[in-house]
Amino acid sequence: MNEPLILGIETSCDETGVGIVRGSTLLADAVASSVEEHARFGGVVPEVASRAHVEAMIPTIQRACGDAGVSLRDLDAIAVTGGPGLVGALLIGTATAKALASALEIPLYAVNHLAGHVVVDELEHGPLPQIAVGMLVSGGHSSLLLVHDDAEDVTPLGATIDDAAGEAFDKIARVLGLPFPGGPWIDKSATEGNRNAIVFPRGLTSSKDQLEHQYDFSFSGLKTAVARWITQQQAAGHVVSVPDVAASFQEAVVDVLTKKAIAACLDHGVEHLIIGGGVAANSRLRVMAQERCDAAGIQLRVPSPKLCTDNGAMIAALGSKLVRQGIAPSPLNFPTLSVLPVSTVVMHQ
């Protein structure tokens, strides 16, 4: 039996992603980013993102088909991000997917793009383990999940209660005068700094916090502490070392993320940790996660940086997994939800 050919569409934020997967083999991963259009605003502007998706959608689909050497008529199913994300941006992707599925008379799967960040790892490292802890870190999400290999069984363990990790990176980059998006620039600057120069707070790590928010994250206090430290240094006439601040801030974020992820694995008797999302491309996070997993006897799986950020390949990979497992597709009248619980992997109504 031939493996299913799936096209995935991802438009949850500022990147138009179209991926094509046959079974668990990636054939194409085309991305059109509107990040430069948002840079002058210091963050993503929803209306700008939506307009960019409209302009990029058809060319990106055509490019993906060309890269894969297939036509739309060859497709067995389509998968699309149904949520979470910016509702206007999501609507562009879901409307396109509904139109294509209807015209081609093939199944459509509206999926949760957070689950896609986990399943995309199969494209590089093979089938998911029977059970794993997934840590998703991005501009909008910092989550710990208990994930089973059937892709539909996802149990939330913890999440951010204020700023997500990626959001904190963007905000501190702005304070330091670094460009948007902040994550890559802080990561680059940190390589020239001393990560032990300044001891910034680790949110939700006190004994009391461990009782109430054992697997939750908070980076708002860290963000405020960094900004206050910079202001105090400047008021005292001291020169602020951007690399030292970047490295020390990054260390605080990565320390909390990896400690809580390892704790979740050990507490639940899980031997595999999968990290996904845009912040998973951070070099220090990848190094510390590997060191701590090795020390704890946990196997770490992290996709290559290009598959960590939002992309169509992850949606296609999740769609392919659902098709191969015989999961029923979504109805064409499924709603587009800006807030979609991670436990809902595929939308059936």
C-alpha positions as a printed NumPy array, in Angstrom:
array([[  0.   ,   0.   ,   0.   ],
       [  1.348,   3.411,  -0.944],
       [  1.954,   5.901,   1.833],
       [ -0.551,   8.802,   1.861],
       [  0.474,  12.083,   0.25 ],
       [ -0.52 ,  14.979,   2.516],
       [ -0.307,  18.744,   2.065],
       [ -0.128,  20.805,   5.247],
       [ -0.971,  24.514,   5.602],
       [  0.172,  26.586,   8.591],
       [ -0.86 ,  30.238,   9.062],
       [ -1.149,  30.659,  12.824],
       [  1.039,  33.771,  12.992],
       [  3.378,  35.578,  10.594],
       [  4.669,  32.726,   8.439],
       [  2.832,  31.109,   5.54 ],
       [  3.985,  27.5  ,   5.647],
       [  3.111,  24.766,   3.16 ],
       [  4.591,  21.299,   3.563],
       [  4.12 ,  18.07 ,   1.646],
       [  4.746,  14.686,   3.255],
       [  4.451,  11.164,   1.887],
       [  4.01 ,   8.879,   4.871],
       [  6.74 ,  10.111,   7.178],
       [  9.016,  11.399,   4.419],
       [  9.27 ,  15.152,   3.918],
       [  9.047,  16.122,   0.242],
       [  8.669,  19.898,   0.496],
       [  8.721,  22.619,   3.134],
       [  7.958,  26.02 ,   1.619],
       [  7.753,  29.057,   3.893],
       [  6.983,  32.702,   3.16 ],
       [  7.693,  34.932,   6.158],
       [  6.318,  38.413,   6.758],
       [  8.684,  39.057,   9.681],
       [ 10.366,  42.009,   7.959],
       [  6.994,  43.731,   7.634],
       [  6.491,  43.458,  11.391],
       [ 10.026,  44.392,  12.436],
       [  9.422,  48.143,  12.363],
       [  6.555,  47.687,  14.834],
       [  8.657,  45.573,  17.197],
       [  6.136,  42.726,  17.104],
       [  3.56 ,  40.934,  14.99 ],
       [  0.659,  43.071,  13.757],
       [ -2.337,  40.744,  13.13 ],
       [ -3.78 ,  42.691,  10.19 ],
       [ -0.401,  42.872,   8.47 ],
       [  0.067,  39.139,   8.979],
       [ -3.356,  38.348,   7.502],
       [ -2.726,  40.433,   4.385],
       [  0.678,  38.812,   3.932],
       [ -0.914,  35.353,   4.09 ],
       [ -3.392,  36.314,   1.357],
       [ -0.566,  37.409,  -0.915],
       [  1.714,  34.475,  -0.183],
       [ -0.712,  31.554,  -0.015],
       [ -1.05 ,  30.531,  -3.671],
       [  2.625,  31.102,  -4.606],
       [  3.745,  29.108,  -1.551],
       [  1.446,  26.192,  -2.425],
       [  2.749,  26.25 ,  -5.988],
       [  6.348,  26.308,  -4.765],
       [  5.761,  23.368,  -2.434],
       [  4.164,  21.301,  -5.197],
       [  7.047,  22.155,  -7.508],
       [  9.65 ,  21.201,  -4.895],
       [  7.879,  17.896,  -4.222],
       [  7.281,  17.154,  -7.893],
       [  3.564,  16.549,  -7.367],
       [  0.31 ,  18.18 ,  -8.394],
       [ -2.68 ,  18.97 ,  -6.233],
       [ -4.545,  16.104,  -7.913],
       [ -2.015,  13.68 ,  -6.453],
       [ -2.947,  14.554,  -2.865],
       [ -4.726,  12.066,  -0.616],
       [ -5.652,  14.595,   2.092],
       [ -5.041,  18.116,   3.347],
       [ -4.159,  19.19 ,   6.882],
       [ -4.425,  22.746,   8.154],
       [ -3.88 ,  24.571,  11.428],
       [ -7.318,  25.14 ,  12.94 ],
       [ -5.827,  26.808,  16.045],
       [ -4.449,  28.206,  18.205],
       [ -3.162,  31.435,  16.701],
       [ -4.208,  34.819,  15.341],
       [ -7.779,  34.371,  14.182],
       [ -7.418,  36.489,  11.023],
       [ -4.273,  34.642,   9.985],
       [ -5.844,  31.271,  10.734],
       [ -8.866,  32.099,   8.597],
       [ -6.705,  32.551,   5.505],
       [ -5.252,  29.077,   5.899],
       [ -8.485,  27.324,   6.832],
       [-10.455,  28.979,   4.015],
       [ -7.811,  27.9  ,   1.521],
       [ -7.746,  24.355,   2.873],
       [-11.534,  24.051,   2.796],
       [-11.656,  25.272,  -0.798],
       [ -8.941,  22.851,  -1.92 ],
       [-10.4  ,  19.866,  -0.086],
       [-13.843,  20.582,  -1.487],
       [-12.607,  21.047,  -5.063],
       [-10.347,  17.965,  -4.931],
       [-12.926,  15.901,  -3.012],
       [-10.371,  14.681,  -0.475],
       [-10.397,  14.545,   3.35 ],
       [ -9.47 ,  17.597,   5.402],
       [ -7.899,  17.523,   8.861],
       [ -8.061,  20.68 ,  10.999],
       [ -5.315,  20.168,  13.556],
       [ -3.718,  21.787,  16.579],
       [ -0.42 ,  23.327,  15.558],
       [  1.052,  22.71 ,  19.025],
       [  0.73 ,  18.962,  18.447],
       [  2.372,  19.535,  15.074],
       [  5.477,  20.872,  16.811],
       [  5.842,  17.481,  18.514],
       [  4.958,  15.168,  15.619],
       [  7.286,  16.957,  13.168],
       [ 10.177,  15.249,  14.96 ],
       [  9.126,  11.991,  13.258],
       [ 10.308,  13.382,   9.929],
       [ 13.902,  13.401,  11.199],
       [ 14.11 ,  10.892,  14.036],
       [ 11.512,   8.237,  13.202],
       [  8.338,   7.161,  15.025],
       [  7.482,   8.796,  18.318],
       [  8.175,   6.782,  21.482],
       [  5.156,   5.162,  23.096],
       [  5.094,   7.966,  25.643],
       [  7.121,  11.162,  25.939],
       [  7.134,  14.559,  27.578],
       [  6.847,  17.319,  25.017],
       [  8.065,  20.823,  25.794],
       [  6.776,  23.487,  23.423],
       [  8.504,  26.859,  23.612],
       [  7.637,  29.678,  21.249],
       [  6.513,  33.288,  21.092],
       [  3.04 ,  32.424,  22.311],
       [  3.467,  29.165,  24.18 ],
       [  5.565,  27.58 ,  26.899],
       [  3.992,  24.218,  27.654],
       [  4.806,  20.8  ,  29.074],
       [  2.74 ,  17.929,  27.673],
       [  2.458,  14.19 ,  28.189],
       [  2.299,  12.798,  24.657],
       [  1.404,   9.273,  23.53 ],
       [  2.438,   7.93 ,  20.143],
       [ -1.091,   7.815,  18.739],
       [ -0.901,  11.627,  18.285],
       [ -4.431,  12.122,  19.636],
       [ -3.63 ,  11.499,  23.307],
       [ -2.043,  14.691,  24.656],
       [ -2.31 ,  15.634,  28.337],
       [ -1.29 ,  19.139,  29.48 ],
       [  1.067,  19.152,  32.466],
       [  1.894,  22.846,  32.674],
       [  1.936,  26.094,  30.732],
       [  2.944,  29.725,  30.958],
       [  0.837,  31.835,  33.305],
       [  1.966,  35.131,  31.732],
       [  4.706,  35.807,  29.171],
       [  5.833,  32.835,  27.084],
       [  9.574,  32.285,  26.649],
       [  9.67 ,  33.608,  23.09 ],
       [  7.662,  36.669,  24.072],
       [ 10.174,  37.427,  26.82 ],
       [ 13.034,  37.116,  24.327],
       [ 11.344,  39.66 ,  22.042],
       [ 10.704,  42.113,  24.867],
       [ 14.234,  41.959,  26.286],
       [ 15.716,  42.293,  22.803],
       [ 13.744,  45.503,  22.413],
       [ 15.096,  46.805,  25.738],
       [ 18.622,  45.974,  24.605],
       [ 18.13 ,  47.678,  21.244],
       [ 18.306,  44.409,  19.309],
       [ 16.14 ,  43.755,  16.217],
       [ 12.887,  41.801,  16.007],
       [ 12.405,  38.882,  16.341],
       [ 14.504,  38.912,  19.48 ],
       [ 15.292,  35.238,  19.971],
       [ 17.964,  34.781,  17.3  ],
       [ 19.603,  38.128,  18.136],
       [ 19.82 ,  37.43 ,  21.861],
       [ 21.186,  33.963,  21.111],
       [ 23.839,  35.478,  18.846],
       [ 24.77 ,  38.252,  21.274],
       [ 24.932,  35.802,  24.178],
       [ 27.755,  33.879,  22.541],
       [ 29.997,  36.88 ,  23.25 ],
       [ 28.803,  37.392,  26.827],
       [ 29.237,  35.865,  30.266],
       [ 26.121,  33.925,  31.248],
       [ 27.167,  34.097,  34.913],
       [ 27.704,  37.87 ,  34.917],
       [ 24.275,  38.666,  36.376],
       [ 22.028,  36.386,  38.405],
       [ 18.487,  37.047,  37.236],
       [ 15.47 ,  35.451,  38.984],
       [ 14.071,  32.047,  38.029],
       [ 10.289,  32.313,  38.001],
       [  8.026,  29.754,  39.741],
       [ 10.907,  27.768,  41.224],
       [ 10.459,  28.42 ,  44.961],
       [  9.185,  25.636,  47.233],
       [  5.767,  27.303,  47.427],
       [  5.626,  27.693,  43.655],
       [  6.531,  24.029,  43.224],
       [  3.393,  23.085,  45.151],
       [  1.057,  25.303,  43.139],
       [  2.818,  25.583,  39.767],
       [  5.143,  22.594,  39.565],
       [  5.237,  22.454,  35.75 ],
       [  4.078,  25.993,  34.942],
       [  6.233,  28.824,  33.641],
       [  6.397,  32.56 ,  34.297],
       [  8.775,  34.938,  32.554],
       [  7.055,  38.258,  33.267],
       [  8.987,  38.801,  36.503],
       [ 12.262,  37.963,  34.788],
       [ 11.51 ,  40.445,  32.039],
       [ 10.803,  43.155,  34.599],
       [ 13.944,  42.316,  36.598],
       [ 16.162,  42.588,  33.501],
       [ 14.633,  45.92 ,  32.461],
       [ 14.965,  47.293,  36.014],
       [ 18.61 ,  46.159,  36.257],
       [ 19.45 ,  47.922,  32.994],
       [ 17.733,  51.121,  34.148],
       [ 19.592,  51.068,  37.468],
       [ 22.954,  50.531,  35.785],
       [ 22.369,  53.36 ,  33.345],
       [ 21.194,  55.687,  36.136],
       [ 24.442,  54.958,  37.992],
       [ 26.428,  55.874,  34.895],
       [ 27.615,  52.339,  34.193],
       [ 28.043,  50.959,  30.691],
       [ 25.667,  48.051,  30.137],
       [ 27.205,  45.057,  28.376],
       [ 24.563,  43.852,  25.954],
       [ 26.246,  40.436,  25.497],
       [ 26.436,  39.874,  29.276],
       [ 22.786,  40.837,  29.789],
       [ 21.707,  38.697,  26.832],
       [ 23.691,  35.698,  28.067],
       [ 22.517,  36.032,  31.685],
       [ 18.883,  36.502,  30.679],
       [ 19.03 ,  33.568,  28.28 ],
       [ 20.589,  31.387,  30.991],
       [ 17.733,  32.176,  33.371],
       [ 15.115,  31.2  ,  30.79 ],
       [ 16.875,  28.037,  29.674],
       [ 17.62 ,  26.959,  33.249],
       [ 13.938,  27.032,  34.201],
       [ 12.736,  25.39 ,  30.993],
       [ 15.112,  22.45 ,  31.192],
       [ 14.77 ,  21.881,  34.949],
       [ 10.991,  21.653,  34.741],
       [ 11.103,  19.461,  31.639],
       [ 13.505,  17.005,  33.267],
       [ 11.407,  16.998,  36.456],
       [  8.276,  16.181,  34.435],
       [ 10.049,  13.246,  32.779],
       [ 11.347,  11.85 ,  36.082],
       [  8.089,  12.372,  37.965],
       [  6.09 ,  10.517,  35.288],
       [  8.63 ,   7.795,  34.625],
       [  9.136,   8.961,  31.029],
       [ 12.411,   8.269,  29.246],
       [ 12.013,  10.614,  26.26 ],
       [ 11.848,  14.412,  26.015],
       [ 10.804,  16.097,  22.774],
       [ 11.343,  19.856,  22.417],
       [  9.599,  21.893,  19.727],
       [  8.633,  25.449,  18.868],
       [ 10.652,  28.445,  17.716],
       [ 12.67 ,  28.794,  20.93 ],
       [ 13.833,  25.189,  20.471],
       [ 16.213,  26.608,  17.854],
       [ 18.077,  28.421,  20.662],
       [ 21.62 ,  27.072,  20.847],
       [ 21.981,  27.319,  24.632],
       [ 18.65 ,  25.539,  25.212],
       [ 19.734,  22.67 ,  22.985],
       [ 23.075,  22.315,  24.777],
       [ 21.683,  22.495,  28.319],
       [ 18.793,  20.16 ,  27.503],
       [ 21.22 ,  17.592,  26.139],
       [ 23.508,  17.868,  29.172],
       [ 20.668,  17.506,  31.656],
       [ 18.997,  14.687,  29.732],
       [ 22.276,  12.793,  29.603],
       [ 22.721,  13.224,  33.358],
       [ 19.173,  12.006,  34.043],
       [ 19.238,   9.088,  31.595],
       [ 16.613,  10.66 ,  29.352],
       [ 16.705,  10.523,  25.564],
       [ 16.361,  13.962,  23.971],
       [ 14.731,  14.556,  20.593],
       [ 14.823,  18.016,  19.026],
       [ 14.067,  18.74 ,  15.354],
       [ 16.555,  20.716,  13.291],
       [ 16.158,  24.489,  13.757],
       [ 14.328,  24.942,  10.433],
       [ 11.571,  22.59 ,  11.631],
       [ 11.273,  24.214,  15.064],
       [  9.658,  27.438,  13.883],
       [  6.103,  27.414,  12.483],
       [  6.034,  25.512,   9.188],
       [  3.747,  23.514,   6.946],
       [  5.853,  20.37 ,   7.267],
       [  4.741,  19.842,  10.859],
       [  1.076,  20.147,   9.884],
       [  1.525,  17.736,   6.997],
       [  3.369,  15.302,   9.295],
       [  0.537,  15.387,  11.834],
       [ -2.063,  15.   ,   9.076],
       [ -0.206,  12.018,   7.658],
       [ -0.062,  10.356,  11.07 ],
       [ -3.801,  10.818,  11.537],
       [ -4.575,   9.425,   8.074],
       [ -2.353,   6.369,   8.632],
       [ -4.051,   5.704,  11.963],
       [ -7.497,   5.823,  10.386],
       [ -8.66 ,   8.885,  12.325],
       [-11.835,  10.459,  10.932],
       [-11.309,  13.782,   9.094],
       [-12.819,  17.11 ,  10.104],
       [-16.102,  18.358,   8.643],
       [-15.837,  21.237,   6.183],
       [-17.781,  23.474,   8.566],
       [-15.266,  23.181,  11.422],
       [-14.735,  26.489,  13.273],
       [-11.454,  28.375,  13.274],
       [-10.408,  28.856,  16.904],
       [ -7.777,  31.326,  18.059],
       [ -7.755,  29.515,  21.417],
       [ -7.71 ,  25.739,  20.96 ],
       [ -6.809,  23.466,  23.894],
       [ -3.761,  21.33 ,  23.208],
       [ -5.761,  18.24 ,  24.191],
       [ -7.778,  18.764,  20.976],
       [ -5.366,  17.462,  18.362],
       [ -7.855,  17.199,  15.487],
       [-11.143,  19.08 ,  15.245],
       [-14.205,  16.908,  14.64 ],
       [-16.841,  19.605,  15.004]])
